Amino acid sequence: MPYYTSEVAKMVSLHPNTIRKYEEWALIPKPERAANGYRLFTDYHVELIQLARIAFQIEVLQSGLRREMAEMIKKLATYDFAGAKEGIQHYQALADLEVARAYEAIAIVEDLLSGDTAAQTLSLTRSQAAESLGVTVDALRNWELNGLLQIKRSVNGYRIYTSEDLRRLKVIRTLRSANYSLEAILRLLLTLEQQKNASIEKVLDTPHPDEDIIAVCDRLLTSLAKAKENAVVIEQRIASLENTYRKEQKSDR
């Protein structure tokens, strides 16, 4: 039974313009047209739109995960079930890698924070600190502007980075390299100033209730876990779609 754009929009709870965007982005097969020019959608279109909504529910960007998911949906739009299955398996492997990196960063931070810097005496300029950390001066400037650290100044007004500043910067660098957000890192640093033994994993993954906007990377561990759960559901749906619509394709020939 064919459906008009407005009917599909109601079925999947999306605006009709969004349905047209799905077509424009090649996330669904190009629908046939009725004699009056209206688009005619099938059950396969509806199922694919619903699957795409699951796919993009958690938009994790690192490692090209979002791009991988989009390409997988496009495979289904051309009835390339084998390619779609390969794509979702590759997505799951990348997601596993991101989870490993996220937890590895936590372990490194725990080691950094447990170290003793009392015996070290450093006094570095911003460029020297950047070189020591293997980051850019712009990165240090950005972290400071976002409130992640406050650097003291010398008598002549230049910023001076101490050993404690370097340790804090190593924490920031490690977490940023694992794609934790600046908001999550700031939350952790502020919490640790008050609670030295706070759970790093829990703080990084638990936004404050008063945070107005919570992005995916503000709850990176939860987001990655949900993305993996969704990928399992999608893999099962792909198998179901293949079983149903491959048979239909054969019967249409």
N, C-alpha and C positions, 0 to 999 in steps of 0.2 A: 504494500500500500504506500503510495507516494505522499509526501508531506510538503506543505508550503513552508517558506522561511519562518513565518510567524508561528506556525504550529510547532516547528522544531524548537524555536526559541522558548516557547512555553514548556515544552517537554523537558528541556535541559536547564531551564531557569537562567537564560542568558538573553541579552538584548539582540534583536535581529541583526543589528550592525556587526555584532561580534561573530555571528554565524557567517556573515559575508567575509569577515576578516579571516576566519578559519579557512575559507575557500581561497582567499587571496594569498595566504601564507602556505598553501598547498598541504594543509594539515588534514584535509578531507578530500575525497575524490570530487572532481568537478561535476556538479549535478547536471542532469539533463534539464531541458526546458519544455514547459507546456506550450501549447499552441499560442497562448496569450503572452508568452515570454517569461512567465513566472518560473522560478527555480523549483525543481522537484527533487526532494530528498528521500532517501530510503532508510530502512532500519539500520543499515550499515553506517550511514552518516551519523545517525543518532548515537549509536554505540561508540563510534570513534570519537565523537565530541565529548561524550561522557568519560571515555578513557583519557583523552587529552587533559581534561580538567583535573583528573587524578595526577597525571604526569606533571602538571605545572603547579600543583598545590604548594609544593615546597620548591622554590626556585633557587637551588644551590648553584652558584655561578662558577666556583673554582673548578679547576681541572677540565673545564669545558663541559661540565655535567648538564647544564641547561641545553647546550647545543646538541649534546648526545641524545637527550630526550626528544628534542624537536626533530632530529633526523630519524629517530626511531618511529615517531608518529607519521612522518612523511613516507616511510617505507610501507606502513599499513595503508596509507592513502592510495598506494599503487598496488595493493594486495601482495606486497613482497613480505610474506610472513616469515620466511627464513631469514631475511635481512633484519626484520624487526626483532626476532628472537636473538639474533647475534648482537644487535644493538643494545637490548635491555641487559644482556649478560655483561657486555662491556661496561655499561653504566654501573652495574652492581659492583664490578671489580674496581672501578674508579672511586665509587662511594666508600668501599672498604678501605682503600688507600687513604682517603681523606680522614676517615675515622681514626686510622692508625696514626696519622700525622697529628691529629688533634690531641690524642692521648699521649703521644710521645712528647709533644710540647709541654703538656702539664707535668710530666716526669722531669723534664729538663728544668722547668721553672722551680719545681720543688727542690731540686739539687742546688740551683742558684741561690734560692732564698735560705737554704740551710748552711751555706758556706759562710766563712768568717772573713770579713774584709778589714778588720780592725788593724791588721799589720800592714795594710797597703796604704800608701799615701800618694795620691795622684792629683795632678792639677793640669788638666788638658783644655785646650781651646776647642771650639765647636768643630773645626775641621779636623783636629787631631782625634777627637772623640769619634767622629764619623768614620775616619780611617781605621781606628782601632776596632770598631764594631762591624766594619764592612757594609756600612749603609751610606746614604747620601746626606749631605748637609740639609737638603730640603726635607728629608724624612725627619731629622731631628727637630727642625723648625716646626714641622707639622704636628709632631707629637707634643711639643711644648705649647703650641697654639691651642691644641685640644685638651689642655689641662692635665696631660699624663705625667708631667714633671715640671718642677720649678727650679731653674738653675740660678745659683748665686752669681754675683758679678764681682770682679776685682775692683781695685781702686780706680783704675782707668776706664771702667765701664764694660770691659769684655766679660763674656760668660766664661765661667770656670767649671769644668766637669770634674768631680771628685770620684773616688773609688766607689762610693755608695751610689752616686749618679750613674756610673757605668753599670753597676749591677742592676739597677732599676731599668736602664736602657736595654740590657740584655734580656730581661724579662719581657719587655715590650716587643723587642725584635723577634724573640722566639715565638711569641703568641701571634704576632702579625704574620709571620712566615707560615703559620698553620691556619691563617684566615680567620682568626678571632677578630671581632669588630673592635674599633677604638672604644666604643661604649662599654663593651664587656670587659676590656682591659682596664679601663678607668674604674669601673665598678670593683674589680678585683683589687687594684692598688689602694683605693680608698678604704675598702673593707680590711685589708691587711694592716693598714695603719692603726686600726682600732682593735682588730682581732688577729694576733700573730698566728694563731693556730687554725684559722678558718680553712674550710675545705676549698681548695683551689677549683676543683672540678665543679662543685656545687655553685660557688659564687659566679664562675664564668657562665654557667648555664641558667642562672636565675635572675632575670631582670627585676629591678625594683618596681613595685606597684605604681609609682608615680612617673615612670618613664612613659612619655607620651606616645612615641613611635617605637615599636620593637621590630627590628629587621631579622632576617634569617640568621645572620652571623652573630646577633646578640644572644642567640640560644643555639650555638653551633652544634653542640653534641645532640641536643634534642632534634634539631632540624635534620641532621644527617641520619639519625636513627629513623625518623619519620620518612625520609626520602627512600631509605632502604626498604622499609615496610611497604611503601607505595609501589616500589619496583617489583616486589614479590607479587602483589596484587595484579600489576600490569602484565607480568609474565604469564600469570594464570589466565588473564583475559585474552591475551594474544593467542594462547592455545585454543581457547573457546571460540574466538573469532575465526581462526583458521579452520577449525572443525566444522563450523556452520557455513561460512561464506565461501570456502574453497569448493564445497559440495555444490553450492548454488551456482558458482562460476562454471563448474563442469556441466551442470544441467542446462545452463543457458547456451552452451556451445552447440 
